[in-house]
Amino acid sequence: MKRLILIIIATALLAISCRKEADYVPYIGESGKLAYSTYTEQFEYIWKCISTGYVFWDVDTVDWDAAYNRFKPKFQALDNQCWDNGFVPTAELDSLYNDMMGSMRDHHMVVVIRNLHPAPGDETDLAQVYPGRKEVYSRDYYFEHSNVEQASIKAFLADIESHYTVAAHDSAEAYFPETESSVSYVYCLITLDDGRKIPYLWQSMAAITPVMREQPEEPAGKLLDRWFRAIAETPRNQLAGIILDNRANRGGYQDDLDYLVGSYLNQRTCIMKTRYKEGPGRLEHSAWTPYYINPCNIYHRDLTAENIPYVVLCDVNSVSMGEIEPMIIRSVLPTAHTIGERTFGGTGPLQPVSDINLNYGGPFGNYREHHHYVYTSTFEAQFNGKVLEGVGFTPDEVILRKEHGGDLKSQLDAAVRYISNQ
């Protein structure tokens, strides 16, 4: 199965149920219908769909039935307020939904609810819930937002030659019209004091696959080719190690693992397991299905046999594939090493796959047409037997930027130092 993994920032604004069987709402089949006209009906519709289709009920600690009992009277009160005043301030609706859903485990989740009767003068009629952001922003080591971080990293890397001896240095961007998204890359060849080289790549999202397949002759495709060829073709006595920088990486394509992992494998390898909802009951999951990576011969090199260090940088703003890549690289390649901070925690794959029945999970609604949009993971992922949704991946060597005055160089210095000492 091949599927696209996105993140909440890029997509914003676009337990068997113990309740009675009559409460069941077909998850996907009915989700396109506007089935409510009051705040209470809107609440019940959202509650039922999440009860049916949320994939993380086995690990989420939110008591969803208690939430129903607690919040239904609050939404009934909104209906009474609207009856009296003719409107409900969007801030009140926003606060209520955040109180109800703001601590859910899914770190990809985005909930957008259109206010049925906004107050005059409201700046927006949309209530928005981002459980992942709320949890991550509360971490004591949190430092900046990923969009800000991407600009900071690009500025730092533009001046990298003032920090390191660099034999080559290039940057490029690729744009994908169909998704209206772009990705930035920076490549450099860091030279150690003994003359050995470290091919370094920073990527703002995981989009190697579409670039290499659709834009190989464009600047971004040529840049990636340079990095992969530097790894594959530099003689062992001149190659000190590899650095992949996934800091502030906002996620992307799972197929990128074919390049970043498959290029250095000698045999088919299971890298994780996934499962999805296959029934309306909260614990009606499919069986765990292994996901395998095959060796890729395009840029193949046996890093293990040659004992070549492969260092991946990650931070609190490494999301989805931005954090899955370091997890998998670390777990399947013996010479891999990870440095940075515990990652965001959005590890559930999202994009539906055509060859299985996904009627009971994933995103639903359209806030422009249906007054609601809930973006939630389609699959639950398991890494080495653990579900890390809402938790994230802790690297081998933890270096917190907040403890270094926000210095971007501290984590990269650690990577260079680690490689130098191998």
BAVOLO-200392 format. One record per residue (C-alpha): x, y, z; residue number from 1; residue in one letter. Coordinates in steps of 0.05 Angstrom, whole numbers, plus 5000, padded with zeros to 4 digits. Layout:
REM BAVOLO-200392
(site (X Y Z) NUM A);
...
//
This chain:
REM BAVOLO-200392
(site (5000 5000 5000) 1 M);
(site (5025 5069 4981) 2 K);
(site (4995 5129 5013) 3 R);
(site (5005 5202 5023) 4 L);
(site (5018 5230 5092) 5 I);
(site (5002 5304 5103) 6 L);
(site (5002 5348 5165) 7 I);
(site (4953 5391 5200) 8 I);
(site (4987 5457 5185) 9 I);
(site (4987 5446 5110) 10 A);
(site (4913 5426 5109) 11 T);
(site (4880 5473 5158) 12 A);
(site (4815 5505 5134) 13 L);
(site (4807 5468 5072) 14 L);
(site (4722 5014 5448) 15 A);
(site (4656 4992 5416) 16 I);
(site (4605 5045 5426) 17 S);
(site (4563 5034 5488) 18 C);
(site (4509 5081 5461) 19 R);
(site (4446 5053 5427) 20 K);
(site (4450 5026 5357) 21 E);
(site (4402 5081 5335) 22 A);
(site (4458 5131 5348) 23 D);
(site (4500 5101 5292) 24 Y);
(site (4511 5146 5232) 25 V);
(site (4544 5115 5171) 26 P);
(site (4612 5147 5173) 27 Y);
(site (4630 5163 5101) 28 I);
(site (4564 5148 5066) 29 G);
(site (4525 5201 5104) 30 E);
(site (4581 5251 5119) 31 S);
(site (4566 5294 5059) 32 G);
(site (4496 5310 5081) 33 K);
(site (4478 5371 5122) 34 L);
(site (4439 5334 5175) 35 A);
(site (4429 5389 5227) 36 Y);
(site (4399 5458 5237) 37 S);
(site (4415 5471 5310) 38 T);
(site (4478 5472 5351) 39 Y);
(site (4456 5410 5389) 40 T);
(site (4444 5371 5324) 41 E);
(site (4511 5396 5298) 42 Q);
(site (4546 5371 5361) 43 F);
(site (4511 5304 5358) 44 E);
(site (4529 5294 5285) 45 Y);
(site (4603 5308 5297) 46 I);
(site (4603 5266 5360) 47 W);
(site (4572 5206 5324) 48 K);
(site (4618 5209 5265) 49 C);
(site (4680 5212 5308) 50 I);
(site (4653 5156 5352) 51 S);
(site (4646 5114 5290) 52 T);
(site (4708 5132 5251) 53 G);
(site (4764 5154 5297) 54 Y);
(site (4820 5104 5291) 55 V);
(site (4856 5117 5358) 56 F);
(site (4803 5096 5408) 57 W);
(site (4849 5040 5432) 58 D);
(site (4901 5090 5456) 59 V);
(site (4862 5155 5466) 60 D);
(site (4845 5171 5539) 61 T);
(site (4786 5216 5524) 62 V);
(site (4721 5187 5552) 63 D);
(site (4677 5200 5491) 64 W);
(site (4612 5178 5524) 65 D);
(site (4626 5223 5584) 66 A);
(site (4640 5279 5535) 67 A);
(site (4571 5268 5504) 68 Y);
(site (4537 5273 5571) 69 N);
(site (4578 5333 5593) 70 R);
(site (4574 5375 5529) 71 F);
(site (4504 5362 5502) 72 K);
(site (4472 5408 5555) 73 P);
(site (4523 5461 5537) 74 K);
(site (4503 5459 5464) 75 F);
(site (4430 5459 5483) 76 Q);
(site (4445 5523 5522) 77 A);
(site (4474 5553 5458) 78 L);
(site (4409 5538 5422) 79 D);
(site (4371 5574 5477) 80 N);
(site (4419 5632 5474) 81 Q);
(site (4411 5636 5398) 82 C);
(site (4335 5634 5407) 83 W);
(site (4339 5693 5454) 84 D);
(site (4392 5735 5418) 85 N);
(site (4390 5710 5346) 86 G);
(site (4464 5692 5347) 87 F);
(site (4521 5658 5385) 88 V);
(site (4590 5690 5386) 89 P);
(site (4639 5646 5348) 90 T);
(site (4689 5652 5405) 91 A);
(site (4640 5615 5450) 92 E);
(site (4631 5559 5399) 93 L);
(site (4706 5555 5390) 94 D);
(site (4719 5550 5464) 95 S);
(site (4667 5495 5472) 96 L);
(site (4694 5451 5417) 97 Y);
(site (4766 5462 5441) 98 N);
(site (4745 5441 5511) 99 D);
(site (4711 5380 5483) 100 M);
(site (4763 5356 5432) 101 M);
(site (4828 5394 5446) 102 G);
(site (4861 5337 5482) 103 S);
(site (4849 5282 5431) 104 M);
(site (4908 5237 5413) 105 R);
(site (4908 5247 5337) 106 D);
(site (4962 5299 5323) 107 H);
(site (4940 5305 5251) 108 H);
(site (4870 5324 5272) 109 M);
(site (4839 5390 5250) 110 V);
(site (4766 5405 5267) 111 V);
(site (4732 5463 5231) 112 V);
(site (4661 5479 5251) 113 I);
(site (4621 5535 5217) 114 R);
(site (4580 5576 5265) 115 N);
(site (4507 5570 5244) 116 L);
(site (4489 5639 5271) 117 H);
(site (4551 5681 5283) 118 P);
(site (4547 5746 5322) 119 A);
(site (4549 5813 5286) 120 P);
(site (4620 5836 5283) 121 G);
(site (4652 5767 5291) 122 D);
(site (4719 5766 5255) 123 E);
(site (4706 5694 5234) 124 T);
(site (4649 5645 5233) 125 D);
(site (4695 5584 5241) 126 L);
(site (4710 5548 5305) 127 A);
(site (4776 5510 5298) 128 Q);
(site (4809 5456 5339) 129 V);
(site (4881 5432 5332) 130 Y);
(site (4894 5380 5387) 131 P);
(site (4966 5367 5363) 132 G);
(site (4986 5440 5364) 133 R);
(site (4955 5450 5433) 134 K);
(site (4995 5392 5463) 135 E);
(site (5060 5408 5428) 136 V);
(site (5058 5482 5446) 137 Y);
(site (5053 5461 5519) 138 S);
(site (5118 5422 5519) 139 R);
(site (5172 5456 5560) 140 D);
(site (5223 5450 5504) 141 Y);
(site (5178 5476 5449) 142 Y);
(site (5213 5528 5406) 143 F);
(site (5177 5566 5350) 144 E);
(site (5127 5545 5298) 145 H);
(site (5148 5503 5238) 146 S);
(site (5134 5557 5186) 147 N);
(site (5178 5605 5223) 148 V);
(site (5229 5551 5232) 149 E);
(site (5232 5536 5158) 150 Q);
(site (5249 5608 5143) 151 A);
(site (5302 5608 5199) 152 S);
(site (5334 5544 5174) 153 I);
(site (5336 5569 5102) 154 K);
(site (5369 5633 5125) 155 A);
(site (5420 5595 5167) 156 F);
(site (5436 5547 5110) 157 L);
(site (5444 5604 5060) 158 A);
(site (5502 5626 5104) 159 D);
(site (5529 5557 5119) 160 I);
(site (5597 5571 5090) 161 E);
(site (5611 5619 5147) 162 S);
(site (5601 5561 5196) 163 H);
(site (5634 5502 5160) 164 Y);
(site (5683 5486 5106) 165 T);
(site (5638 5469 5047) 166 V);
(site (5660 5439 4981) 167 A);
(site (5592 5448 4947) 168 A);
(site (5529 5486 4964) 169 H);
(site (5462 5492 4928) 170 D);
(site (5388 5505 4942) 171 S);
(site (5325 5494 4901) 172 A);
(site (5249 5493 4906) 173 E);
(site (5196 5451 4872) 174 A);
(site (5123 5469 4864) 175 Y);
(site (5065 5421 4856) 176 F);
(site (5005 5455 4822) 177 P);
(site (4956 5399 4837) 178 E);
(site (4964 5408 4912) 179 T);
(site (4986 5481 4911) 180 E);
(site (5046 5463 4954) 181 S);
(site (5120 5472 4949) 182 S);
(site (5183 5442 4978) 183 V);
(site (5251 5472 4991) 184 S);
(site (5317 5435 4991) 185 Y);
(site (5388 5455 5011) 186 V);
(site (5447 5411 4993) 187 Y);
(site (5519 5420 5015) 188 C);
(site (5581 5379 5019) 189 L);
(site (5613 5392 5086) 190 I);
(site (5689 5380 5090) 191 T);
(site (5720 5357 5154) 192 L);
(site (5790 5377 5177) 193 D);
(site (5818 5311 5151) 194 D);
(site (5788 5323 5082) 195 G);
(site (5732 5273 5086) 196 R);
(site (5663 5295 5062) 197 K);
(site (5593 5294 5091) 198 I);
(site (5536 5300 5040) 199 P);
(site (5482 5341 5076) 200 Y);
(site (5409 5352 5055) 201 L);
(site (5354 5394 5087) 202 W);
(site (5283 5384 5062) 203 Q);
(site (5223 5426 5083) 204 S);
(site (5176 5367 5069) 205 M);
(site (5181 5295 5046) 206 A);
(site (5170 5302 4971) 207 A);
(site (5229 5267 4939) 208 I);
(site (5184 5218 4902) 209 T);
(site (5144 5268 4860) 210 P);
(site (5206 5310 4847) 211 V);
(site (5248 5252 4822) 212 M);
(site (5191 5223 4781) 213 R);
(site (5160 5286 4752) 214 E);
(site (5215 5339 4756) 215 Q);
(site (5282 5303 4750) 216 P);
(site (5311 5355 4703) 217 E);
(site (5287 5414 4744) 218 E);
(site (5333 5447 4796) 219 P);
(site (5304 5408 4855) 220 A);
(site (5310 5341 4818) 221 G);
(site (5382 5355 4800) 222 K);
(site (5398 5377 4871) 223 L);
(site (5370 5312 4899) 224 L);
(site (5409 5272 4848) 225 D);
(site (5473 5307 4870) 226 R);
(site (5461 5288 4943) 227 W);
(site (5444 5215 4928) 228 F);
(site (5503 5208 4880) 229 R);
(site (5550 5239 4931) 230 A);
(site (5529 5184 4979) 231 I);
(site (5531 5128 4928) 232 A);
(site (5595 5147 4890) 233 E);
(site (5644 5180 4939) 234 T);
(site (5700 5131 4955) 235 P);
(site (5697 5103 5025) 236 R);
(site (5762 5135 5047) 237 N);
(site (5733 5203 5028) 238 Q);
(site (5662 5193 5054) 239 L);
(site (5656 5207 5129) 240 A);
(site (5581 5199 5134) 241 G);
(site (5512 5226 5114) 242 I);
(site (5466 5279 5144) 243 I);
(site (5392 5284 5129) 244 L);
(site (5361 5345 5163) 245 D);
(site (5287 5336 5176) 246 N);
(site (5279 5394 5225) 247 R);
(site (5214 5433 5212) 248 A);
(site (5195 5380 5160) 249 N);
(site (5120 5384 5151) 250 R);
(site (5109 5314 5124) 251 G);
(site (5095 5286 5055) 252 G);
(site (5102 5222 5015) 253 Y);
(site (5112 5154 5045) 254 Q);
(site (5142 5130 4980) 255 D);
(site (5203 5172 4997) 256 D);
(site (5225 5115 5042) 257 L);
(site (5243 5076 4979) 258 D);
(site (5297 5127 4966) 259 Y);
(site (5319 5145 5037) 260 L);
(site (5317 5074 5065) 261 V);
(site (5310 5026 5006) 262 G);
(site (5374 5052 4974) 263 S);
(site (5414 5024 5032) 264 Y);
(site (5378 4958 5043) 265 L);
(site (5401 4890 5018) 266 N);
(site (5335 4853 5030) 267 Q);
(site (5261 4866 5036) 268 R);
(site (5247 4894 5105) 269 T);
(site (5185 4907 5147) 270 C);
(site (5188 4979 5172) 271 I);
(site (5121 4986 5208) 272 M);
(site (5050 4959 5213) 273 K);
(site (4985 4995 5200) 274 T);
(site (4911 4983 5211) 275 R);
(site (4846 5020 5197) 276 Y);
(site (4773 5021 5220) 277 K);
(site (4731 4968 5186) 278 E);
(site (4667 4975 5226) 279 G);
(site (4627 5026 5266) 280 P);
(site (4648 5000 5334) 281 G);
(site (4704 5039 5366) 282 R);
(site (4750 4979 5370) 283 L);
(site (4731 4949 5302) 284 E);
(site (4799 4952 5270) 285 H);
(site (4829 4912 5214) 286 S);
(site (4886 4866 5228) 287 A);
(site (4955 4897 5233) 288 W);
(site (4985 4896 5163) 289 T);
(site (5061 4897 5154) 290 P);
(site (5090 4951 5109) 291 Y);
(site (5153 4930 5072) 292 Y);
(site (5208 4967 5037) 293 I);
(site (5246 4934 4981) 294 N);
(site (5319 4949 4962) 295 P);
(site (5325 5006 4912) 296 C);
(site (5381 4999 4862) 297 N);
(site (5383 5070 4834) 298 I);
(site (5430 5099 4887) 299 Y);
(site (5447 5035 4924) 300 H);
(site (5503 5031 4974) 301 R);
(site (5514 4982 5031) 302 D);
(site (5523 5031 5088) 303 L);
(site (5523 4974 5139) 304 T);
(site (5579 4935 5106) 305 A);
(site (5622 4998 5099) 306 E);
(site (5603 5024 5168) 307 N);
(site (5581 5092 5142) 308 I);
(site (5544 5135 5194) 309 P);
(site (5475 5160 5172) 310 Y);
(site (5453 5217 5218) 311 V);
(site (5382 5245 5216) 312 V);
(site (5364 5310 5250) 313 L);
(site (5293 5320 5277) 314 C);
(site (5258 5369 5323) 315 D);
(site (5192 5386 5355) 316 V);
(site (5168 5412 5287) 317 N);
(site (5184 5348 5250) 318 S);
(site (5115 5323 5233) 319 V);
(site (5085 5260 5201) 320 S);
(site (5135 5235 5149) 321 M);
(site (5183 5287 5177) 322 G);
(site (5186 5244 5240) 323 E);
(site (5170 5176 5211) 324 I);
(site (5233 5179 5167) 325 E);
(site (5282 5185 5225) 326 P);
(site (5244 5132 5264) 327 M);
(site (5248 5082 5207) 328 I);
(site (5319 5099 5185) 329 I);
(site (5341 5090 5258) 330 R);
(site (5304 5023 5266) 331 S);
(site (5327 4987 5203) 332 V);
(site (5396 5014 5187) 333 L);
(site (5450 4994 5238) 334 P);
(site (5495 5054 5225) 335 T);
(site (5438 5105 5233) 336 A);
(site (5438 5156 5290) 337 H);
(site (5386 5209 5307) 338 T);
(site (5397 5277 5339) 339 I);
(site (5351 5332 5361) 340 G);
(site (5285 5335 5399) 341 E);
(site (5224 5292 5411) 342 R);
(site (5182 5300 5349) 343 T);
(site (5111 5326 5339) 344 F);
(site (5073 5260 5345) 345 G);
(site (5031 5258 5282) 346 G);
(site (5046 5188 5257) 347 T);
(site (4980 5163 5230) 348 G);
(site (4977 5156 5153) 349 P);
(site (4920 5194 5121) 350 L);
(site (4906 5183 5047) 351 Q);
(site (4854 5128 5031) 352 P);
(site (4877 5069 4991) 353 V);
(site (4833 5042 4935) 354 S);
(site (4843 4968 4948) 355 D);
(site (4812 4965 5018) 356 I);
(site (4746 4986 5048) 357 N);
(site (4754 5052 5085) 358 L);
(site (4682 5069 5098) 359 N);
(site (4694 5079 5173) 360 Y);
(site (4754 5125 5179) 361 G);
(site (4791 5186 5156) 362 G);
(site (4770 5258 5141) 363 P);
(site (4698 5276 5131) 364 F);
(site (4656 5336 5113) 365 G);
(site (4668 5402 5077) 366 N);
(site (4661 5464 5120) 367 Y);
(site (4641 5508 5061) 368 R);
(site (4583 5463 5041) 369 E);
(site (4566 5422 5103) 370 H);
(site (4585 5470 5160) 371 H);
(site (4638 5422 5186) 372 H);
(site (4704 5390 5167) 373 Y);
(site (4741 5339 5209) 374 V);
(site (4811 5319 5185) 375 Y);
(site (4834 5257 5221) 376 T);
(site (4881 5199 5209) 377 S);
(site (4858 5142 5165) 378 T);
(site (4907 5091 5193) 379 F);
(site (4939 5075 5260) 380 E);
(site (5013 5060 5254) 381 A);
(site (5056 5016 5298) 382 Q);
(site (5132 5022 5302) 383 F);
(site (5169 4965 5336) 384 N);
(site (5105 4946 5371) 385 G);
(site (5090 5017 5396) 386 K);
(site (5037 5067 5375) 387 V);
(site (5071 5135 5379) 388 L);
(site (5012 5178 5359) 389 E);
(site (5010 5240 5403) 390 G);
(site (5078 5221 5433) 391 V);
(site (5129 5227 5377) 392 G);
(site (5199 5198 5369) 393 F);
(site (5255 5212 5417) 394 T);
(site (5323 5214 5382) 395 P);
(site (5386 5178 5406) 396 D);
(site (5420 5244 5425) 397 E);
(site (5373 5297 5453) 398 V);
(site (5396 5368 5441) 399 I);
(site (5344 5421 5456) 400 L);
(site (5350 5485 5418) 401 R);
(site (5315 5522 5473) 402 K);
(site (5374 5505 5518) 403 E);
(site (5422 5535 5466) 404 H);
(site (5387 5601 5457) 405 G);
(site (5351 5576 5396) 406 G);
(site (5416 5564 5359) 407 D);
(site (5405 5522 5297) 408 L);
(site (5478 5505 5294) 409 K);
(site (5479 5466 5360) 410 S);
(site (5443 5405 5332) 411 Q);
(site (5481 5406 5266) 412 L);
(site (5547 5412 5304) 413 D);
(site (5528 5350 5342) 414 A);
(site (5516 5312 5277) 415 A);
(site (5583 5333 5248) 416 V);
(site (5617 5316 5313) 417 R);
(site (5585 5248 5317) 418 Y);
(site (5607 5230 5246) 419 I);
(site (5677 5257 5258) 420 S);
(site (5685 5211 5318) 421 N);
(site (5663 5147 5283) 422 Q);
//
